Amino acid sequence: MSLRETAAGSRPHVAELLQALIRHDTTNPPGNERECAAYCRDVLNGVGIPAELIGNDPDRVNVVSRLKGRGDAPPLLMYGHIDVVPTVAQPWDVPPFEGRLQEGYVWGRGALDMKGGVAMMMDALMRAHLEDTALPGDVILALVTDEEAGGHTGAEWLVDAHPELFEGARYAVGEFGGFSKTHRGRKFYMVQVAEKQGCRVEAIARGLGGHGSLVHHDTAPTRMARFLVKLDRTPLPFHIHPVTRMMVEAMSGSLPLPDSAFLKLLINPAFTGRMLRRMGTAGKEMEPLFRHTANATIINGGEKANVIPSEVTVNLDCRMLPGYDSEDLLGELQAIAGPDIEFRAVNFQPKPWILNMGLFNTLADIIFEQDPEGVSVPMLMPAGTDGRHFAQLGIQTYGWMPMNLPSEFDFLKTIHAANERVPVSALEFGAEALYRLLQRFHE
Ligand SMILES: [Zn+2]
């Protein structure tokens, strides 16, 4: 059945839905998600699901819909973003906005991040509605704009301006996670339950200024340079975060010896550093889960070629483990820098850190039913997602867009990259899993 023939009583195939979403170019910036949002609303309305467009920018509207449930459980929020990252200067083998179906994959920007997830959610909701499925509680679907650039017209705005839309919800499914990852022959489904918090820090070095023709030592540029070299060579301290601990324990618990014992050493602070180094590329990927990170991004100082500046500033892009405050991070940076450098956090708004694992076992059971080899693992996300906005309302997000991927398929290397694509079978797997969740999120 093609989308044009969709009539009440039937719904497009999830892959076809994704193809149509990809064909709306929602590259952010600028986003321009309006047409894509209107399309989603029309598809939902087409099967009789109420959905409306809502936003603070007419070109960047969000779709919100609510299906009534029995009232035995708090409402469940499903959310996904419809903006995508740019494709410029990437070597694509297929046009990124054609939505091509080829060799069992849907190709195009957003296939994984995260129009594929949006298509699965819409499919699950339409199926529940068309099949008169008894929902344990209301189901709220929010398809939002601007996730890739902060959520200013999307999740952030919705949470600030219309918290009533999410009233009563305690759990959400959204980004980032649910995809399978094969490690040492075992298949793990990583489920994000927490994320790191971004914090911009300004580092300031001061020193005597003067004329560029004289001999100078220990100037502001030199002091800053010394600090940057130290920062490069001195790792910030390790912290074994509770979510990282859960993740390592879940993975090691399902591996045979000696792999399980080996992996478990990661959460023994005396061995963390050595283990990460021994793990090579995998260790590099995991390292941000064990410490705050700080990377220099913008360097400022000096205005004239013959004048020594008395001040040099460096912008540090820092990501803190959840539950820590900017003061903790500044203290760690100061310990590396010594007294030469002053630090201050810029525009840091601490977000509440919640961890409510109440829905996790239901998600893990569903995965196990559909893939008996699948082990679900709680995950800490090293970057930010819209989950931080919904956390303001006390809503725990589970990054759960389930996809059973072929073991050779590298999810993390394919998102935001050329030739982004998703197997049709993975879309069907995820749509089925989300549908099962809609039947039983009260468990
Ligand atoms: Zn995304």
Boltz pocket constraint, residues with backbone or C-beta under 6 A from the ligand:
constraints:
  - pocket:
      binder: B
      contacts: [[A, 81], [A, 113], [A, 114], [A, 147], [A, 175]]
      max_distance: 6.0
